[in-house]
């Protein structure tokens, strides 16, 4: 079941224990799977799934997340109780928040649109995303990816 633009108007999610809750408004800029070794280790899985939103479309409703994972310029936020990895604020992109898609109460069912660090993917774990990159896409390609995702979603 995919989300329509109207259904994506406001969506809530939270950590595993429910002590930290958040809300996103509107449609994501794009959805992604990252196969980098850091994401594999932080998610204890083959890749992490995320939905990228403008920071002003994201709000914490309850609780206070803490920084976990790497404590550098890219900040990974976790629930202080259950330690769920909830969202990331990428280095130098303070206007962006990547939420862990599966933490939405009703996560999207379609494949991720973008796949990053496919060069580090476990051979059986590629997602079949519409756009796959050996590492991160060059910065000058994001505008086209965002436009293509919006067009695909009918936003």
PyMOL commands that set and color helices and strands:
alter all, ss='L'
color gray80, all
select helices_A, chain A and resi 37-43+55-57+101-103+118-120+139-153
alter helices_A, ss='H'
color red, helices_A
select strands_A, chain A and resi 10-14+21-25+30-34+48-54+58-62+66-71+75-78+85-89+96-100+114-116+131-132
alter strands_A, ss='S'
color yellow, strands_A
deselect
rebuild
show_as cartoon
